[in-house]
Structure formats: structure tokens, C-alpha cells
Amino acid sequence: MGNKIEIKTIGGNTLHLDIPPNFNLNEELIIPREGMSALGSASRGDLYVKFIIKQLPKLSEEAKALLRKLKKEWPP
């Protein structure tokens, strides 16, 4: 569905990113020209964002029922 996240870059800046809908969180998101500076140059490389997926906390029975209902509809 797409989400917005906030990350800090190597240079200390804050980026507001839109994660594209249907993005596979097992892949890296590449942000051009936000990585490390090339040695002896002012240009920057790309920043690679790796996602760490955490398991949901304990869910109520109502939340579990909603997830089961969503699972039936996914993928569209």
C-alpha cells in the first residue's frame, strides 16, 4: 500500500521516503546521491537502505481475525 518513513543519512540529513506500493521489503531500496562521498570528490554515491522486518507483538483475537481476512484478499 506504500508507506512513508524517515531515515538519517550518513551526512546527518533526514530523508522522508515513500516506500512504493508492492515493494519487496527483502530487497534494498536505493537512494541516488545520498551515500558516502567518493574519495577526493564532492560527488556522492548511492545510499542502500536495508529493511529489518520484526515480528508483530502479541495480537488480540480481533486483530488475528482481521489479518486472516486480509490474507484471503492478498495478493489482489
N, CA, C and O of each residue as an XYZ file, in Angstrom:
304
protein
N       0.828     -1.198      0.000
C       0.000      0.000      0.000
C       0.859      1.244      0.000
O       0.360      2.342     -0.243
N       2.151      1.089      0.270
C       3.036      2.235      0.315
C       3.008      2.875      1.685
O       1.946      2.997      2.295
N       4.146      3.276      2.165
C       4.264      3.935      3.466
C       5.319      5.016      3.375
O       6.140      5.028      2.458
N       5.289      5.914      4.327
C       6.315      6.949      4.425
C       7.174      6.639      5.644
O       6.661      6.309      6.713
N       8.497      6.752      5.467
C       9.413      6.554      6.583
C      10.404      7.705      6.611
O      10.561      8.443      5.639
N      11.058      7.834      7.737
C      12.070      8.874      7.929
C      13.374      8.171      8.283
O      13.404      7.325      9.177
N      14.463      8.522      7.574
C      15.761      7.927      7.869
C      16.819      9.019      7.943
O      16.680     10.082      7.336
N      17.877      8.738      8.696
C      19.033      9.632      8.766
C      20.069      9.153      7.757
O      20.313      7.952      7.642
N      20.671     10.071      7.035
C      21.700      9.720      6.067
C      23.066      9.743      6.740
O      23.198     10.166      7.889
N      24.072      9.287      6.018
C      25.437      9.296      6.526
C      25.881     10.719      6.863
O      26.628     10.932      7.818
N      25.422     11.686      6.079
C      25.777     13.080      6.303
C      24.996     13.749      7.422
O      25.228     14.920      7.722
N      24.065     13.017      8.047
C      23.289     13.577      9.154
C      21.971     14.202      8.741
O      21.217     14.668      9.595
N      21.678     14.220      7.441
C      20.403     14.767      6.970
C      19.278     13.783      7.258
O      19.518     12.589      7.434
N      18.066     14.282      7.303
C      16.892     13.437      7.448
C      16.173     13.382      6.119
O      15.867     14.415      5.523
N      15.900     12.161      5.653
C      15.157     11.978      4.414
C      13.777     11.424      4.733
O      13.624     10.573      5.609
N      12.787     11.908      4.021
C      11.424     11.396      4.119
C      11.184     10.592      2.845
O      11.102     11.151      1.751
N      11.074      9.276      2.999
C      10.953      8.393      1.847
C       9.559      7.824      1.721
O       8.897      7.516      2.712
N       9.129      7.693      0.485
C       7.900      6.982      0.187
C       8.295      5.588     -0.271
O       8.979      5.436     -1.284
N       7.869      4.571      0.468
C       8.114      3.202      0.041
C       7.041      2.872     -0.988
O       5.849      2.968     -0.697
N       7.461      2.481     -2.192
C       6.475      2.229     -3.248
C       5.517      1.094     -2.887
O       5.900      0.160     -2.182
N       4.272      1.171     -3.366
C       3.345      0.059     -3.161
C       3.933     -1.221     -3.753
O       4.608     -1.181     -4.781
N       3.680     -2.337     -3.112
C       4.149     -3.651     -3.555
C       5.668     -3.791     -3.525
O       6.211     -4.699     -4.154
N       6.361     -2.915     -2.812
C       7.815     -3.027     -2.702
C       8.143     -4.244     -1.845
O       7.526     -4.453     -0.800
N       9.105     -5.043     -2.279
C       9.529     -6.226     -1.540
C      10.518     -5.794     -0.461
O      11.631     -5.372     -0.774
N      10.126     -5.894      0.790
C      10.973     -5.437      1.894
C      12.206     -6.302      2.097
O      13.065     -5.966      2.912
N      12.309     -7.414      1.370
C      13.527     -8.222      1.418
C      14.597     -7.664      0.485
O      15.740     -8.120      0.511
N      14.243     -6.697     -0.325
C      15.188     -6.051     -1.241
C      15.680     -4.743     -0.620
O      15.092     -4.234      0.334
N      16.759     -4.216     -1.173
C      17.275     -2.922     -0.706
C      16.650     -1.809     -1.529
O      16.408     -1.957     -2.727
N      16.398     -0.707     -0.870
C      15.907      0.490     -1.541
C      17.122      1.365     -1.813
O      17.884      1.661     -0.893
N      17.314      1.781     -3.050
C      18.498      2.570     -3.422
C      18.096      4.029     -3.594
O      17.158      4.349     -4.323
N      18.833      4.916     -2.898
C      18.575      6.347     -2.977
C      19.791      6.995     -3.634
O      20.854      7.074     -3.018
N      19.651      7.456     -4.864
C      20.792      8.025     -5.586
C      21.370      9.270     -4.900
O      20.638     10.115     -4.385
N      22.693      9.354     -4.911
C      23.461     10.523     -4.454
C      23.253     10.894     -2.989
O      23.408     12.060     -2.625
N      22.904      9.925     -2.142
C      22.762     10.189     -0.706
C      23.728      9.337      0.119
O      23.642      9.326      1.347
N      24.649      8.620     -0.542
C      25.590      7.753      0.150
C      26.870      8.491      0.501
O      26.885      9.714      0.642
N      27.938      7.728      0.640
C      29.235      8.293      1.012
C      29.832      9.103     -0.133
O      29.551      8.850     -1.305
N      30.656     10.077      0.227
C      31.378     10.851     -0.774
C      32.474      9.999     -1.379
O      33.122      9.214     -0.686
N      32.674     10.160     -2.675
C      33.787      9.476     -3.333
C      35.083     10.119     -2.842
O      35.137     11.335     -2.656
N      36.118      9.320     -2.634
C      37.395      9.809     -2.119
C      37.932     10.929     -3.003
O      38.109     10.746     -4.208
N      38.189     12.081     -2.407
C      38.748     13.221     -3.136
C      37.753     13.894     -4.063
O      38.157     14.607     -4.981
N      36.477     13.685     -3.847
C      35.467     14.254     -4.728
C      34.298     14.786     -3.904
O      34.068     14.358     -2.773
N      33.576     15.715     -4.486
C      32.388     16.247     -3.813
C      31.143     15.424     -4.161
O      30.097     15.574     -3.528
N      31.261     14.556     -5.167
C      30.085     13.769     -5.562
C      29.846     12.628     -4.575
O      30.770     12.142     -3.923
N      28.624     12.228     -4.487
C      28.237     11.176     -3.539
C      27.766      9.945     -4.300
O      27.249     10.031     -5.414
N      27.963      8.798     -3.659
C      27.456      7.546     -4.194
C      26.008      7.348     -3.774
O      25.381      8.250     -3.217
N      25.493      6.176     -4.045
C      24.112      5.867     -3.701
C      24.021      5.311     -2.279
O      24.950      4.669     -1.788
N      22.905      5.566     -1.639
C      22.629      5.037     -0.306
C      21.722      3.818     -0.458
O      20.687      3.879     -1.122
N      22.122      2.716      0.163
C      21.338      1.489      0.117
C      20.646      1.318      1.472
O      21.301      1.275      2.513
N      19.319      1.222      1.445
C      18.541      1.059      2.666
C      18.102     -0.394      2.751
O      17.426     -0.901      1.856
N      18.493     -1.066      3.840
C      18.097     -2.451      4.071
C      17.075     -2.462      5.200
O      17.282     -1.842      6.243
N      15.988     -3.162      4.988
C      14.911     -3.209      5.966
C      15.075     -4.414      6.878
O      15.423     -5.506      6.428
N      14.824     -4.206      8.154
C      14.819     -5.292      9.131
C      13.363     -5.491      9.532
O      12.720     -4.599     10.085
N      12.869     -6.671      9.239
C      11.457     -6.958      9.481
C      11.311     -7.616     10.842
O      11.938     -8.638     11.122
N      10.485     -7.028     11.676
C      10.253     -7.558     13.020
C       8.882     -8.207     13.082
O       7.938     -7.785     12.414
N       8.801     -9.225     13.888
C       7.533     -9.923     14.079
C       6.583     -9.034     14.872
O       6.998     -8.276     15.748
N       5.302     -9.147     14.544
C       4.297     -8.370     15.264
C       4.239     -8.808     16.727
O       4.502     -9.969     17.042
N       3.897     -7.884     17.611
C       3.715     -8.278     19.011
C       2.483     -9.166     19.129
O       1.789     -9.415     18.143
N       2.220     -9.634     20.327
C       1.038    -10.473     20.533
C      -0.204     -9.707     20.096
O      -0.400     -8.541     20.440
N      -1.032    -10.402     19.327
C      -2.227     -9.768     18.788
C      -3.480    -10.277     19.493
O      -3.531    -11.412     19.967
N      -4.485     -9.410     19.550
C      -5.781     -9.818     20.088
C      -6.452    -10.752     19.081
O      -6.043    -10.816     17.921
N      -7.456    -11.456     19.515
C      -8.199    -12.348     18.615
C      -8.846    -11.553     17.489
O      -8.923    -12.025     16.355
N      -9.309    -10.351     17.800
C      -9.926     -9.499     16.777
C      -8.907     -9.123     15.703
O      -9.222     -9.157     14.513
N      -7.690     -8.765     16.112
C      -6.636     -8.410     15.162
C      -6.250     -9.620     14.315
O      -6.032     -9.489     13.110
N      -6.163    -10.798     14.938
C      -5.843    -12.020     14.194
C      -6.911    -12.307     13.142
O      -6.594    -12.703     12.020
N      -8.186    -12.104     13.511
C      -9.283    -12.332     12.565
C      -9.181    -11.374     11.379
O      -9.419    -11.766     10.237
N      -8.830    -10.125     11.654
C      -8.670     -9.150     10.567
C      -7.522     -9.547      9.641
O      -7.641     -9.429      8.421
N      -6.413    -10.016     10.212
C      -5.283    -10.445      9.382
C      -5.648    -11.660      8.535
O      -5.239    -11.746      7.377
N      -6.411    -12.601      9.092
C      -6.858    -13.761      8.305
C      -7.741    -13.307      7.147
O      -7.639    -13.834      6.039
N      -8.605    -12.333      7.404
C      -9.482    -11.808      6.350
C      -8.650    -11.130      5.256
O      -8.912    -11.318      4.068
N      -7.660    -10.350      5.655
C      -6.793     -9.695      4.668
C      -5.993    -10.707      3.859
O      -5.782    -10.524      2.660
N      -5.551    -11.770      4.513
C      -4.759    -12.799      3.838
C      -5.555    -13.433      2.693
O      -4.984    -13.777      1.658
N      -6.862    -13.588      2.875
C      -7.708    -14.148      1.821
C      -7.757    -13.244      0.585
O      -7.936    -13.727     -0.534
N      -7.601    -11.952      0.788
C      -7.671    -10.983     -0.309
C      -6.305    -10.683     -0.922
O      -6.230    -10.004     -1.946
N      -5.234    -11.170     -0.321
C      -3.894    -10.815     -0.766
C      -3.211    -12.028     -1.372
O      -3.351    -13.107     -0.797
N      -2.506    -11.952     -2.445
C      -2.364    -10.753     -3.287
C      -3.626    -10.522     -4.107
O      -4.400    -11.446     -4.356
N      -3.820     -9.278     -4.520
C      -5.041     -8.920     -5.255
C      -5.141     -9.635     -6.583
O      -6.110     -9.440     -7.318
